[in-house]
Amino acid sequence: MTALAPTITVSPGATIDPASGVAQDFTTPQTYTVTAMDGVTQKTYKVTVTEAPNTAAEILTFAISGSGGTVGPNTVAVTMPYGTDVTALAPTITVSPGATIDPASGVARDFTTPQTYTVTAMDGVTQKTYTVTVTEAPNTACNITSFTISGINGTIGLDTVTLQVPFWMSLTALTPTIAVSPGASVVPASGVVQDFSGGPVTYTVTAQDGTTTKDYTMTVTAASAPTPKYAYVANQDSHNVSQFTIGADGSLAPMATPTVGAGFIPVAITVDPSGRFTYVANYVSNTVSQYTIDADGSLTPMAVPTVDTGSGPAAVTVDPTGHYAYVANWGSDNVSQYTIGADGSLTPNGTVGTGNQPYSVTIHPSGNYAYVANAGDDNISQYTIGATGLLEAMDPATVDAGDGPRSVMVNPSGGYAYAANVDSNNISQYTIGADGSLAPMATPVVPAGDGPRSVTVDSSGRYAYVANYDDDNISQYTIGADGSLTPMAVPTVDAGDGPRSVTVDPSGKYAYVANYVVHNVSQYTIGADGALIPMVAPTVGAGIGPAAIVITVGY
């Protein structure tokens, strides 16, 4: 209004000042003087010009954190970067001059659903409603975030994944579980069986946007099979330990010094995970003999050759870390606990109660749980293992077994356990919960032979073997995906008289049985189907009354 030129008409013959057509600034009222034809008579006018209110009610711009919206006749569409939290966004809005908007610019709103905005024009009457929709842009990330096979995690690089499976796994039919960036897809898909035996396999990840892709090279290899080197047999009635080297074909050969002395009635033997130390439970001496394993595999008694136990130690085991050892004491109904020093020597760490006549103790592969077979109570005691190696009874403290459980074994997977029940001639089978507790399977027992004294599982977790003392044979089972045992097509294989203990070497290629009555060890190769096959030399001599056998790969 700063330069408006009005057109003015006045009385006939009169004049006006300022004249018609002369521009004036009407931002403030202006004075006009009219002079009549007589030249004397005058009249003054005060002219006020006002602007009518704006009727426009438009959203001109709408932006959120720098992302501008597309404004339509009654809509606004805003695309935010992937990952934006749309629950509390505060848009910046401009509207027609003089207009107002509700909700106001800068007010945070939840845009998980479309939101309504109303613009009111300057005139206070004209209104317009806009529907504002905020969407999240598609994810452009196309990464593999995890790659696992049978619970084994792969190592993920920029565009590579490497993974090593156990030596016994075939590379020809592995099923990876793959996680990728949110919204992305991968080809071949997760859960699809893949053959990795021919070398690296390419997996392509496509981002959520459908355009961005990334190729990964997957390399899956099998670990080398451990090579068994030495075997040790606890001879109950000759009070010593037989020591053997293991040949390339798995056969046992007595060492140059075939035996080393033990305590009175050695009934159990174990080797620590490092392969440097051996421990023997002496049932009548109430001690554990402790040995170092020399470079040639021969045993040397430690400077302190024995450590005290409870009454009638019947079993000895070492935890997976090699830091703690445990002895089940048949006569005193408890477990002796020990710490293991850097030199392998045992230091007593107290005792914990068990059921009646504990005959076997085993540790879960995680090192977090322990289980004891109570032959006198027909149950299994179950414990958690604390940070200092001490056992603490679970709740419930026991789970039922069959009659006279003499041996308890945990599957290498950590998901299942088995107990050999000598008096009911069967095997109790359990699942192991996330808290380490045992629960009987839907089929709680499977038949064994007469007098099952020992149960073991191969390193792959696919086969189980039971020494039947009174039948002079070994029951052999396949282990299903649910951990349950199924007798093989040939359910038993002959052993010597009075098989007391059965074990499988760490490679899973060979099995050995200590035959108490005939003072020898039966030796077998393990077929592709898990069945035991007597070696060319089916037995090797041991001491008198071999009660237990252990295999090590050395160090």
Secondary structure in CASP SS format (residue, H / E / C, confidence):
PFRMAT SS
TARGET T0000
AUTHOR 0000-0000-0000
METHOD secondary structure of the structure
MODEL  1
M C 1.00
T C 1.00
A C 1.00
L E 1.00
A C 1.00
P C 1.00
T C 1.00
I C 1.00
T C 1.00
V C 1.00
S C 1.00
P C 1.00
G C 1.00
A C 1.00
T E 1.00
I E 1.00
D E 1.00
P C 1.00
A C 1.00
S C 1.00
G C 1.00
V C 1.00
A C 1.00
Q E 1.00
D C 1.00
F C 1.00
T C 1.00
T C 1.00
P C 1.00
Q E 1.00
T E 1.00
Y E 1.00
T E 1.00
V E 1.00
T E 1.00
A C 1.00
M C 1.00
D C 1.00
G C 1.00
V C 1.00
T C 1.00
Q E 1.00
K E 1.00
T E 1.00
Y E 1.00
K E 1.00
V E 1.00
T C 1.00
V C 1.00
T C 1.00
E C 1.00
A C 1.00
P C 1.00
N C 1.00
T C 1.00
A C 1.00
A C 1.00
E C 1.00
I E 1.00
L E 1.00
T E 1.00
F E 1.00
A E 1.00
I E 1.00
S C 1.00
G C 1.00
S E 1.00
G E 1.00
G C 1.00
T E 1.00
V E 1.00
G C 1.00
P C 1.00
N C 1.00
T E 1.00
V E 1.00
A E 1.00
V E 1.00
T E 1.00
M E 1.00
P C 1.00
Y C 1.00
G C 1.00
T C 1.00
D C 1.00
V C 1.00
T C 1.00
A C 1.00
L E 1.00
A C 1.00
P C 1.00
T E 1.00
I E 1.00
T E 1.00
V E 1.00
S C 1.00
P C 1.00
G C 1.00
A C 1.00
T E 1.00
I E 1.00
D E 1.00
P C 1.00
A C 1.00
S C 1.00
G C 1.00
V C 1.00
A C 1.00
R E 1.00
D C 1.00
F C 1.00
T C 1.00
T C 1.00
P C 1.00
Q E 1.00
T E 1.00
Y E 1.00
T E 1.00
V E 1.00
T E 1.00
A C 1.00
M C 1.00
D C 1.00
G C 1.00
V C 1.00
T C 1.00
Q E 1.00
K E 1.00
T E 1.00
Y E 1.00
T E 1.00
V E 1.00
T E 1.00
V E 1.00
T E 1.00
E E 1.00
A C 1.00
P C 1.00
N C 1.00
T C 1.00
A C 1.00
C C 1.00
N C 1.00
I E 1.00
T E 1.00
S E 1.00
F E 1.00
T E 1.00
I E 1.00
S C 1.00
G C 1.00
I E 1.00
N E 1.00
G C 1.00
T E 1.00
I E 1.00
G C 1.00
L C 1.00
D C 1.00
T E 1.00
V E 1.00
T E 1.00
L E 1.00
Q E 1.00
V E 1.00
P C 1.00
F C 1.00
W C 1.00
M C 1.00
S C 1.00
L C 1.00
T C 1.00
A C 1.00
L E 1.00
T C 1.00
P E 1.00
T E 1.00
I E 1.00
A E 1.00
V E 1.00
S C 1.00
P C 1.00
G C 1.00
A C 1.00
S E 1.00
V E 1.00
V E 1.00
P C 1.00
A C 1.00
S C 1.00
G C 1.00
V C 1.00
V C 1.00
Q E 1.00
D C 1.00
F C 1.00
S C 1.00
G C 1.00
G C 1.00
P C 1.00
V E 1.00
T E 1.00
Y E 1.00
T E 1.00
V E 1.00
T E 1.00
A C 1.00
Q C 1.00
D C 1.00
G C 1.00
T C 1.00
T C 1.00
T E 1.00
K E 1.00
D E 1.00
Y E 1.00
T E 1.00
M E 1.00
T E 1.00
V E 1.00
T E 1.00
A E 1.00
A C 1.00
S C 1.00
A C 1.00
P C 1.00
T C 1.00
P C 1.00
K C 1.00
Y E 1.00
A E 1.00
Y E 1.00
V E 1.00
A E 1.00
N E 1.00
Q C 1.00
D C 1.00
S C 1.00
H C 1.00
N E 1.00
V E 1.00
S E 1.00
Q E 1.00
F E 1.00
T E 1.00
I E 1.00
G C 1.00
A C 1.00
D C 1.00
G C 1.00
S C 1.00
L E 1.00
A E 1.00
P E 1.00
M E 1.00
A E 1.00
T E 1.00
P E 1.00
T E 1.00
V E 1.00
G E 1.00
A C 1.00
G C 1.00
F C 1.00
I C 1.00
P E 1.00
V E 1.00
A E 1.00
I E 1.00
T E 1.00
V E 1.00
D C 1.00
P C 1.00
S C 1.00
G C 1.00
R C 1.00
F E 1.00
T E 1.00
Y E 1.00
V E 1.00
A E 1.00
N E 1.00
Y C 1.00
V C 1.00
S C 1.00
N C 1.00
T E 1.00
V E 1.00
S E 1.00
Q E 1.00
Y E 1.00
T E 1.00
I E 1.00
D C 1.00
A C 1.00
D C 1.00
G C 1.00
S C 1.00
L E 1.00
T E 1.00
P E 1.00
M E 1.00
A E 1.00
V E 1.00
P E 1.00
T E 1.00
V E 1.00
D E 1.00
T C 1.00
G C 1.00
S C 1.00
G C 1.00
P E 1.00
A E 1.00
A E 1.00
V E 1.00
T E 1.00
V E 1.00
D C 1.00
P C 1.00
T C 1.00
G C 1.00
H C 1.00
Y E 1.00
A E 1.00
Y E 1.00
V E 1.00
A E 1.00
N E 1.00
W C 1.00
G C 1.00
S C 1.00
D C 1.00
N E 1.00
V E 1.00
S E 1.00
Q E 1.00
Y E 1.00
T E 1.00
I E 1.00
G C 1.00
A C 1.00
D C 1.00
G C 1.00
S C 1.00
L E 1.00
T E 1.00
P E 1.00
N E 1.00
G E 1.00
T E 1.00
V E 1.00
G E 1.00
T C 1.00
G C 1.00
N C 1.00
Q C 1.00
P E 1.00
Y E 1.00
S E 1.00
V E 1.00
T E 1.00
I E 1.00
H C 1.00
P C 1.00
S C 1.00
G C 1.00
N C 1.00
Y E 1.00
A E 1.00
Y E 1.00
V E 1.00
A E 1.00
N E 1.00
A C 1.00
G C 1.00
D C 1.00
D C 1.00
N E 1.00
I E 1.00
S E 1.00
Q E 1.00
Y E 1.00
T E 1.00
I E 1.00
G C 1.00
A C 1.00
T C 1.00
G C 1.00
L C 1.00
L E 1.00
E E 1.00
A E 1.00
M E 1.00
D E 1.00
P E 1.00
A E 1.00
T E 1.00
V E 1.00
D E 1.00
A C 1.00
G C 1.00
D C 1.00
G C 1.00
P E 1.00
R E 1.00
S E 1.00
V E 1.00
M E 1.00
V E 1.00
N C 1.00
P C 1.00
S C 1.00
G C 1.00
G C 1.00
Y E 1.00
A E 1.00
Y E 1.00
A E 1.00
A E 1.00
N E 1.00
V C 1.00
D C 1.00
S C 1.00
N C 1.00
N E 1.00
I E 1.00
S E 1.00
Q E 1.00
Y E 1.00
T E 1.00
I E 1.00
G C 1.00
A C 1.00
D C 1.00
G C 1.00
S C 1.00
L E 1.00
A E 1.00
P E 1.00
M E 1.00
A E 1.00
T E 1.00
P E 1.00
V E 1.00
V E 1.00
P E 1.00
A C 1.00
G C 1.00
D C 1.00
G C 1.00
P E 1.00
R E 1.00
S E 1.00
V E 1.00
T E 1.00
V E 1.00
D C 1.00
S C 1.00
S C 1.00
G C 1.00
R C 1.00
Y E 1.00
A E 1.00
Y E 1.00
V E 1.00
A E 1.00
N E 1.00
Y C 1.00
D C 1.00
D C 1.00
D C 1.00
N E 1.00
I E 1.00
S E 1.00
Q E 1.00
Y E 1.00
T E 1.00
I E 1.00
G C 1.00
A C 1.00
D C 1.00
G C 1.00
S C 1.00
L E 1.00
T E 1.00
P E 1.00
M E 1.00
A E 1.00
V E 1.00
P E 1.00
T E 1.00
V E 1.00
D E 1.00
A C 1.00
G C 1.00
D C 1.00
G C 1.00
P E 1.00
R E 1.00
S E 1.00
V E 1.00
T E 1.00
V E 1.00
D C 1.00
P C 1.00
S C 1.00
G C 1.00
K C 1.00
Y E 1.00
A E 1.00
Y E 1.00
V E 1.00
A E 1.00
N E 1.00
Y C 1.00
V C 1.00
V C 1.00
H C 1.00
N E 1.00
V E 1.00
S E 1.00
Q E 1.00
Y E 1.00
T E 1.00
I E 1.00
G C 1.00
A C 1.00
D C 1.00
G C 1.00
A C 1.00
L E 1.00
I E 1.00
P E 1.00
M E 1.00
V E 1.00
A E 1.00
P E 1.00
T E 1.00
V E 1.00
G E 1.00
A C 1.00
G C 1.00
I C 1.00
G C 1.00
P E 1.00
A E 1.00
A E 1.00
I E 1.00
V E 1.00
I E 1.00
T E 1.00
V C 1.00
G C 1.00
Y C 1.00
END
